[in-house]
């Protein structure tokens, strides 16, 4: 585990080196593969605008694999069921406590399932809403009201929740916002430029936070 932690620290601290981020391929039947253009577009945006050097194509990783420790940022999304096995839970928890960051973006329909799995990951910690003055909303792009609304579904306000370990945000759960849809190619959802730009800027803030904290 110490070796994995050292690898993660090197990946995160050596900001000038090439990075790679990953998509989580989970079990349970949910469509983990939705929004296939979202992470490549986010990577491109960050490399062009905030001076990251992330590999253009994201990796795909399973929750229980040792490879997950190679990625400072792992993204999970979908509309349906999510199930983490005991080995998934142990590995994901070790990943986050060793320096990794898991971002779960509810693509509408995931909430009732993923909250149970988050409880498995951290049974002694509760998801807390992240305040708008948290650094993840401050730079490089300011979001004074917190997480932005990208797609409307049922009139609920967008929220960002987190799990913190020793004051470090290790798990980000974005709800009622659909950031990933905003990262997708423009013709997928026919979002106007302003909406996609807002989503990409928030994504850039997330990666900036990971690489600089």
Secondary structure, DSSP 4 states (H G I P E B T S, - for coil): -HHHHHHHHHHHH-TTS-B--EEEE-BSS--TT--TTHHHHHHHHHHHHS---B-SS-EEEETT-GGGGG-SEEEEEESS--B--HHHHHHHHHHHHTT-EEEEEE-SS-HHHHHHHHHHHTTT---EEPPTTSGGGTSSS--TTSSPP-S-SSSPPPEEEEEEETTEEEEEEEESS-HHHHHS-HHHHT--HHHHHHHHHHHHHHHHHHHH-
